């Protein structure tokens, strides 16, 4: 069963994997409904705030759809795992403990009754992840991740074709937004960067062919460029560098790709320096770039605000990741504001545990994918919020945890040599 099974489809599909003994059994043991549950979790984290869509969607309707998706995901996961078989996970344990400061701070109602609602959402979210942990088996969730987010980007591309004016509004400086579903440029950039990185790693690991990978990478790269999202681009480049670097000593394909990537990057930086600088600045002044488009002002005000001891330890309760009516746009400060130092400690522990386990694992494709996701989330956490609440970033880290928890594929044993037939000496002489 060591043949290369390929068929048309998205990269990373079960039929594009170079199978090994035991891989077929694990893939066959994962119900297809698990992919549906994962898609519903992603739908829940798409958010309800963004640009104006071609067909106006009431925010109440969007919230109904996203919350309904979470309830449906939990119900399906429970139906699939009625015996409550779960996999031990330090990552999920720490994520569960994060509920403690969330609930304690939300009970004070400083952020209103919405804080308790968000706590219930986070509890359902974490519970669904526990139920799915039974099927953590290597690259399965990587495939689901690529497929679902590629479908989301497909809706963005359709919106761009149907209504270019709504997809590239002046309100966002001509940056790409979701015209069919309210998605902001950072969201689209994040989804594109993540599936580009994972698909490239699947190609290097020979788990998909280049033609299928190009179907995902090329349009996703175009959408990423149209969003002008610096954080996603830097996270993609840094994450791929670390991930491919972990494969360099054991993979000739990774060494060739790394060499060509460095050469192409050097040439591009020389020839297209002016165009790249203009794309990076997005028409902003150097002063605006230095203040991270106004984020630093919000951060300074948040840190300077007076807090009680309880608020310092447990925060003010789950909110909309804003301070003074302005978005915080920093995962660590958002967690500090809403879940206090206790929350910051738990989130840091999650990152450190996953990173430590990844460093201790031998070089492999699952390890490289996990390193990419962990490093991307760590980099994006500086200018994006989400590590302390139900969000795509927690889903990225869950995929990394699934990759690191899965047992390594069995190494095929060499075929035994056929027994030698004893030939008498007199018979050998006659030959």
C-alpha positions as a printed NumPy array, in Angstrom:
array([[  0.   ,   0.   ,   0.   ],
       [  2.939,   2.303,  -0.483],
       [  1.771,   3.637,  -3.849],
       [  1.132,   7.274,  -4.573],
       [ -2.649,   7.671,  -4.671],
       [ -3.69 ,  10.8  ,  -6.53 ],
       [ -6.98 ,  12.12 ,  -7.798],
       [ -8.289,  15.542,  -8.723],
       [ -9.202,  17.605,  -5.686],
       [ -7.875,  20.079,  -3.171],
       [ -4.363,  19.574,  -1.844],
       [ -4.046,  17.358,   1.169],
       [ -7.021,  15.191,   0.359],
       [ -7.095,  11.647,   1.625],
       [ -6.635,  10.455,  -1.94 ],
       [ -3.486,  12.519,  -2.522],
       [ -1.544,  11.187,   0.427],
       [  1.459,   8.946,  -0.068],
       [  0.169,   6.242,   2.209],
       [  2.1  ,   4.148,   4.666],
       [  1.122,   1.052,   6.634],
       [ -1.452,   2.124,   9.205],
       [ -2.277,   5.428,   7.517],
       [ -5.197,   3.913,   5.627],
       [ -6.747,   2.545,   8.792],
       [ -6.503,   5.872,  10.582],
       [ -7.978,   7.781,   7.616],
       [-10.785,   5.256,   7.247],
       [-11.605,   5.554,  10.95 ],
       [-12.352,   9.291,  10.742],
       [-16.027,   9.967,   9.916],
       [-16.685,  12.447,   7.125],
       [-18.981,  14.304,   9.522],
       [-15.873,  15.457,  11.391],
       [-15.101,  17.697,   8.412],
       [-18.63 ,  19.114,   8.608],
       [-18.15 ,  19.893,  12.304],
       [-14.847,  21.607,  11.565],
       [-16.485,  23.68 ,   8.848],
       [-19.221,  24.765,  11.274],
       [-16.584,  25.827,  13.813],
       [-14.877,  27.925,  11.162],
       [-18.227,  29.459,  10.201],
       [-18.766,  30.391,  13.853],
       [-15.463,  32.295,  13.925],
       [-16.019,  34.295,  10.729],
       [-17.441,  37.153,  12.791],
       [-20.375,  39.48 ,  12.293],
       [-18.641,  42.817,  11.7  ],
       [-17.086,  43.954,   8.463],
       [-17.677,  45.868,   5.268],
       [-21.063,  46.431,   3.676],
       [-22.147,  43.481,   1.585],
       [-23.839,  43.484,  -1.815],
       [-27.025,  42.193,  -0.196],
       [-27.354,  43.91 ,   3.213],
       [-27.266,  41.296,   5.976],
       [-28.633,  42.304,   9.393],
       [-26.105,  41.742,  12.137],
       [-28.718,  39.81 ,  14.119],
       [-29.072,  37.381,  11.191],
       [-25.301,  36.93 ,  10.919],
       [-25.011,  36.278,  14.655],
       [-27.879,  33.791,  14.432],
       [-26.075,  31.92 ,  11.662],
       [-22.704,  31.889,  13.444],
       [-24.127,  30.861,  16.823],
       [-26.377,  28.309,  15.172],
       [-23.284,  26.87 ,  13.497],
       [-21.584,  26.457,  16.885],
       [-24.601,  24.749,  18.446],
       [-24.872,  22.469,  15.404],
       [-21.141,  21.678,  15.598],
       [-21.374,  20.724,  19.269],
       [-24.495,  18.611,  18.664],
       [-22.925,  16.732,  15.738],
       [-19.672,  16.187,  17.613],
       [-21.592,  14.831,  20.601],
       [-23.622,  12.529,  18.343],
       [-20.384,  11.226,  16.819],
       [-18.754,  10.727,  20.212],
       [-21.575,   9.619,  22.514],
       [-19.162,   7.581,  24.62 ],
       [-17.154,  10.771,  25.252],
       [-13.852,   9.277,  24.179],
       [-11.298,  12.07 ,  24.202],
       [ -7.562,  12.381,  23.788],
       [ -5.459,  13.747,  26.604],
       [ -4.152,  17.183,  25.618],
       [ -2.255,  19.768,  27.638],
       [ -3.308,  22.381,  25.077],
       [ -7.028,  21.697,  25.521],
       [ -6.591,  21.488,  29.293],
       [ -5.045,  24.961,  29.378],
       [ -7.757,  26.233,  27.05 ],
       [-10.372,  24.812,  29.411],
       [ -8.695,  26.482,  32.384],
       [ -8.973,  29.768,  30.483],
       [-12.712,  29.535,  31.123],
       [-12.094,  30.118,  34.847],
       [-10.85 ,  33.752,  34.653],
       [-13.326,  34.36 ,  31.828],
       [-16.306,  33.35 ,  33.966],
       [-15.028,  34.955,  37.187],
       [-14.483,  38.31 ,  35.503],
       [-17.679,  38.142,  33.458],
       [-19.795,  37.535,  36.562],
       [-18.997,  41.09 ,  37.649],
       [-21.026,  42.25 ,  34.608],
       [-18.652,  45.14 ,  33.917],
       [-18.923,  44.204,  30.236],
       [-22.672,  43.567,  30.49 ],
       [-24.679,  40.38 ,  30.052],
       [-22.946,  39.87 ,  26.717],
       [-19.864,  38.716,  28.645],
       [-21.743,  35.718,  30.061],
       [-23.071,  34.927,  26.593],
       [-19.506,  34.96 ,  25.25 ],
       [-18.435,  32.662,  28.095],
       [-21.145,  30.187,  27.105],
       [-19.956,  30.402,  23.503],
       [-16.357,  29.746,  24.538],
       [-17.466,  26.784,  26.663],
       [-19.347,  25.234,  23.71 ],
       [-16.356,  25.921,  21.478],
       [-13.9  ,  24.223,  23.826],
       [-16.305,  21.339,  24.45 ],
       [-16.546,  20.688,  20.709],
       [-12.759,  20.649,  20.407],
       [-12.575,  18.06 ,  23.206],
       [-15.113,  15.868,  21.43 ],
       [-13.139,  16.074,  18.176],
       [ -9.828,  15.226,  19.863],
       [-10.672,  11.539,  19.451],
       [ -9.907,  11.867,  15.717],
       [ -6.616,  13.724,  15.948],
       [ -4.742,  11.654,  13.383],
       [ -2.072,  13.594,  11.606],
       [ -2.97 ,  15.598,   8.518],
       [ -6.749,  15.052,   8.616],
       [ -7.514,  18.448,  10.14 ],
       [ -4.992,  20.127,   7.844],
       [ -7.08 ,  18.915,   4.902],
       [-10.298,  20.167,   6.5  ],
       [ -8.616,  23.493,   7.273],
       [ -7.488,  24.038,   3.692],
       [-10.786,  22.993,   2.142],
       [-13.052,  25.107,   4.33 ],
       [-10.943,  28.257,   4.205],
       [-10.499,  27.839,   0.457],
       [-14.297,  27.787,   0.185],
       [-14.451,  30.992,   2.269],
       [-11.914,  32.638,  -0.044],
       [-13.986,  31.405,  -2.975],
       [-16.912,  33.465,  -1.701],
       [-14.595,  36.482,  -1.482],
       [-13.474,  35.949,  -5.089],
       [-17.089,  35.647,  -6.261],
       [-17.92 ,  38.897,  -4.468],
       [-14.972,  40.576,  -6.197],
       [-16.256,  39.47 ,  -9.602],
       [-19.908,  40.309,  -8.906],
       [-19.299,  43.733,  -7.366],
       [-15.72 ,  45.066,  -7.561],
       [-16.795,  48.372,  -6.011],
       [-18.2  ,  46.682,  -2.909],
       [-15.211,  44.31 ,  -2.66 ],
       [-12.642,  47.141,  -2.918],
       [-14.344,  50.011,  -1.042],
       [-12.769,  53.388,  -0.441],
       [-13.671,  53.055,   3.238],
       [-10.897,  50.475,   3.562],
       [ -8.51 ,  52.307,   1.263],
       [ -9.233,  50.045,  -1.702],
       [ -8.304,  46.901,   0.225],
       [-10.182,  43.67 ,  -0.486],
       [-13.14 ,  42.885,   1.777],
       [-15.944,  40.326,   1.712],
       [-18.765,  41.541,  -0.526],
       [-21.014,  38.505,   0.067],
       [-20.186,  37.906,   3.733],
       [-18.785,  40.716,   5.923],
       [-15.073,  39.91 ,   6.098],
       [-12.367,  42.49 ,   6.803],
       [ -9.001,  42.646,   4.946],
       [ -7.05 ,  41.192,   7.938],
       [ -9.434,  38.211,   8.063],
       [ -9.097,  37.468,   4.354],
       [ -5.332,  37.915,   4.534],
       [ -5.119,  35.536,   7.483],
       [ -7.122,  32.795,   5.762],
       [ -5.13 ,  33.142,   2.54 ],
       [ -1.75 ,  33.096,   4.301],
       [ -2.583,  30.023,   6.37 ],
       [ -3.769,  27.847,   3.486],
       [ -0.888,  28.997,   1.273],
       [  1.622,  27.949,   3.913],
       [ -0.025,  24.592,   4.609],
       [ -0.383,  23.791,   0.9  ],
       [  3.271,  24.576,   0.182],
       [  4.301,  22.243,   2.997],
       [  2.049,  19.489,   1.642],
       [  3.769,  19.805,  -1.737],
       [  7.191,  19.567,  -0.121],
       [  6.022,  16.51 ,   1.813],
       [  4.723,  14.931,  -1.42 ],
       [  1.185,  14.738,  -0.048],
       [ -0.252,  16.487,  -3.097],
       [  0.798,  17.282,  -6.64 ],
       [  1.899,  20.687,  -7.874],
       [ -1.092,  21.211, -10.17 ],
       [ -3.599,  20.737,  -7.346],
       [ -1.505,  22.952,  -5.084],
       [ -1.406,  25.716,  -7.696],
       [ -5.215,  25.762,  -7.768],
       [ -5.111,  26.821,  -4.11 ],
       [ -1.896,  28.838,  -3.85 ],
       [ -2.189,  31.119,  -6.906],
       [ -5.691,  32.583,  -6.29 ],
       [ -5.043,  32.753,  -2.55 ],
       [ -1.836,  34.721,  -3.167],
       [ -3.741,  37.144,  -5.418],
       [ -6.378,  37.698,  -2.736],
       [ -3.666,  38.159,  -0.102],
       [ -1.99 ,  40.806,  -2.261],
       [ -5.306,  42.624,  -2.734],
       [ -5.868,  42.806,   1.037],
       [ -2.528,  44.646,   1.581],
       [ -2.295,  42.84 ,   4.934],
       [  1.222,  43.209,   6.295],
       [  0.752,  40.986,   9.343],
       [ -0.498,  38.023,   7.313],
       [  2.302,  38.41 ,   4.764],
       [  5.039,  38.598,   7.396],
       [  3.497,  35.708,   9.307],
       [  3.391,  33.601,   6.136],
       [  7.021,  34.308,   5.243],
       [  8.365,  33.816,   8.77 ],
       [  6.229,  30.751,   9.422],
       [  7.281,  29.071,   6.171],
       [ 10.926,  29.885,   6.855],
       [ 10.809,  28.177,  10.239],
       [  8.734,  25.245,   8.985],
       [ 10.897,  24.561,   5.933],
       [ 14.004,  25.062,   8.045],
       [ 12.831,  22.163,  10.219],
       [ 12.789,  19.942,   7.106],
       [ 16.046,  21.073,   5.496],
       [ 18.208,  18.357,   7.07 ],
       [ 15.896,  15.517,   6.068],
       [ 14.232,  16.633,   2.821],
       [ 15.977,  17.349,  -0.475],
       [ 12.794,  18.995,  -1.778],
       [ 12.787,  21.375,   1.194],
       [ 16.427,  22.28 ,   0.552],
       [ 15.76 ,  22.991,  -3.121],
       [ 12.669,  25.032,  -2.343],
       [ 14.468,  27.018,   0.353],
       [ 17.373,  27.802,  -1.99 ],
       [ 15.124,  28.911,  -4.839],
       [ 12.926,  30.926,  -2.475],
       [ 15.929,  32.839,  -1.149],
       [ 17.193,  33.549,  -4.662],
       [ 13.77 ,  34.679,  -5.904],
       [ 13.269,  36.858,  -2.83 ],
       [ 16.647,  38.531,  -3.367],
       [ 15.871,  39.222,  -7.027],
       [ 12.368,  40.506,  -6.24 ],
       [ 13.678,  42.744,  -3.466],
       [ 16.154,  44.271,  -5.919],
       [ 13.99 ,  44.606,  -9.031],
       [ 10.641,  45.434,  -7.433],
       [ 11.892,  47.341,  -4.392],
       [  9.799,  50.453,  -5.107],
       [  6.598,  48.493,  -5.795],
       [  7.058,  46.348,  -2.686],
       [  7.655,  49.413,  -0.532],
       [  4.525,  51.098,  -1.888],
       [  2.473,  47.946,  -1.228],
       [  3.857,  47.681,   2.289],
       [  3.203,  51.34 ,   3.175],
       [ -0.351,  51.297,   1.708],
       [ -0.132,  55.052,   1.155],
       [  0.506,  55.73 ,   4.849],
       [  3.063,  58.098,   6.257],
       [  6.129,  56.881,   8.108],
       [  4.718,  58.293,  11.361],
       [  1.45 ,  56.412,  10.901],
       [  3.375,  53.217,  10.211],
       [  5.492,  53.704,  13.316],
       [  2.389,  53.988,  15.496],
       [  1.01 ,  50.832,  13.844],
       [ -1.898,  52.783,  12.292],
       [ -2.988,  54.137,  15.647],
       [ -2.823,  50.88 ,  17.587],
       [ -0.064,  52.14 ,  19.871],
       [ -2.321,  54.929,  21.12 ],
       [ -4.983,  52.447,  22.21 ],
       [ -2.381,  50.183,  23.796],
       [ -0.869,  53.012,  25.844],
       [ -4.311,  54.103,  27.058],
       [ -5.239,  50.524,  28.031],
       [ -2.043,  50.   ,  30.025],
       [ -2.39 ,  53.388,  31.745],
       [ -6.011,  52.805,  32.828],
       [ -6.435,  52.23 ,  36.596],
       [ -7.397,  48.691,  37.639],
       [ -8.358,  46.956,  40.854],
       [ -6.499,  43.871,  42.035],
       [ -9.331,  41.631,  40.833],
       [ -9.339,  43.287,  37.409],
       [ -5.575,  42.926,  37.164],
       [ -5.745,  39.207,  37.962],
       [ -8.947,  38.225,  36.118],
       [ -9.802,  41.134,  33.798],
       [-13.135,  42.842,  33.2  ],
       [-14.886,  39.996,  31.375],
       [-15.157,  38.825,  27.782],
       [-16.042,  41.675,  25.442],
       [-15.646,  42.703,  21.828],
       [-11.855,  43.117,  22.091],
       [-12.046,  46.895,  22.234],
       [-11.044,  49.625,  24.687],
       [-12.671,  53.05 ,  24.729],
       [-14.637,  52.145,  21.633],
       [-11.482,  51.361,  19.618],
       [-10.209,  47.878,  18.704],
       [ -7.291,  46.636,  20.778],
       [ -5.739,  44.621,  17.922],
       [ -3.285,  42.8  ,  20.148],
       [ -4.009,  39.342,  21.527],
       [ -1.922,  39.751,  24.667],
       [ -3.374,  43.114,  25.652],
       [ -6.897,  41.932,  24.785],
       [ -6.455,  38.902,  27.047],
       [ -4.969,  41.102,  29.775],
       [ -7.923,  43.485,  29.522],
       [-10.609,  40.785,  29.525],
       [ -9.031,  37.866,  31.452],
       [ -6.231,  39.523,  33.398],
       [ -2.774,  38.241,  34.153],
       [ -4.224,  34.782,  34.773],
       [ -5.452,  34.648,  31.192],
       [ -2.149,  35.935,  29.826],
       [ -0.306,  33.207,  31.75 ],
       [ -2.569,  30.465,  30.401],
       [ -2.359,  31.687,  26.797],
       [  1.437,  31.948,  27.033],
       [  1.509,  28.411,  28.459],
       [ -0.498,  27.143,  25.473],
       [  1.983,  28.644,  23.008],
       [  5.001,  27.43 ,  24.977],
       [  3.644,  23.892,  25.37 ],
       [  2.911,  23.538,  21.671],
       [  6.232,  25.105,  20.713],
       [  8.166,  22.926,  23.159],
       [  6.533,  19.724,  21.941],
       [  7.179,  20.716,  18.317],
       [ 10.875,  21.282,  19.034],
       [ 11.195,  17.895,  20.723],
       [  9.596,  15.945,  17.873],
       [ 11.773,  14.459,  15.118],
       [ 11.637,  16.18 ,  11.711],
       [  8.465,  15.313,   9.795],
       [  5.771,  16.945,   7.695],
       [  3.203,  17.113,  10.555],
       [  5.821,  18.762,  12.763],
       [  6.623,  21.315,  10.029],
       [  2.918,  22.162,   9.593],
       [  2.567,  22.572,  13.357],
       [  5.615,  24.864,  13.508],
       [  4.154,  26.985,  10.723],
       [  0.79 ,  27.387,  12.494],
       [  2.326,  28.091,  15.908],
       [  4.78 ,  30.666,  14.575],
       [  2.098,  32.329,  12.449],
       [ -0.225,  32.722,  15.446],
       [  2.613,  34.014,  17.62 ],
       [  3.552,  36.666,  15.044],
       [ -0.034,  37.675,  14.278],
       [ -0.836,  37.996,  17.985],
       [  1.084,  41.293,  18.039],
       [ -1.413,  43.119,  15.822],
       [ -4.475,  40.827,  15.923],
       [ -6.718,  39.772,  18.813],
       [ -8.225,  36.33 ,  19.299],
       [ -6.02 ,  34.027,  21.373],
       [ -8.285,  34.326,  24.426],
       [-11.664,  33.648,  22.82 ],
       [-13.303,  31.478,  20.147],
       [-11.432,  32.564,  17.011],
       [ -9.614,  31.277,  13.926],
       [ -6.336,  31.533,  15.854],
       [ -7.496,  28.96 ,  18.383],
       [ -8.528,  26.723,  15.486],
       [ -5.045,  27.11 ,  13.959],
       [ -3.481,  26.119,  17.276],
       [ -5.882,  23.19 ,  17.602],
       [ -4.725,  21.887,  14.214],
       [ -1.137,  22.229,  15.454],
       [ -2.024,  20.297,  18.619],
       [ -3.663,  17.572,  16.513],
       [ -0.541,  17.292,  14.359],
       [  1.731,  16.979,  17.382],
       [ -0.551,  14.535,  19.218],
       [ -0.928,  12.093,  16.326],
       [  1.327,   9.016,  16.433],
       [  4.076,   8.927,  13.869],
       [  3.374,   6.817,  10.824],
       [  4.888,   3.376,  10.998],
       [  8.046,   2.942,   8.98 ],
       [  7.557,   0.15 ,   6.436],
       [  9.785,  -2.848,   7.087],
       [ 11.905,  -4.198,   4.243],
       [ 10.366,  -7.157,   2.475],
       [ 11.883, -10.455,   3.63 ],
       [ 14.175, -12.169,   1.176],
       [ 12.775, -15.365,  -0.359],
       [ 14.223, -18.529,   1.188],
       [ 17.14 , -19.956,  -0.695],
       [ 16.689, -23.429,  -2.099],
       [ 19.361, -25.885,  -1.094],
       [ 21.024, -27.324,  -4.201],
       [ 23.222, -30.413,  -3.768],
       [ 26.831, -30.04 ,  -4.741],
       [ 26.637, -32.68 ,  -7.452],
       [ 23.725, -30.772,  -9.038],
       [ 25.705, -27.515,  -9.   ],
       [ 28.596, -29.279, -10.708],
       [ 26.324, -30.559, -13.493],
       [ 25.113, -26.975, -14.133]])
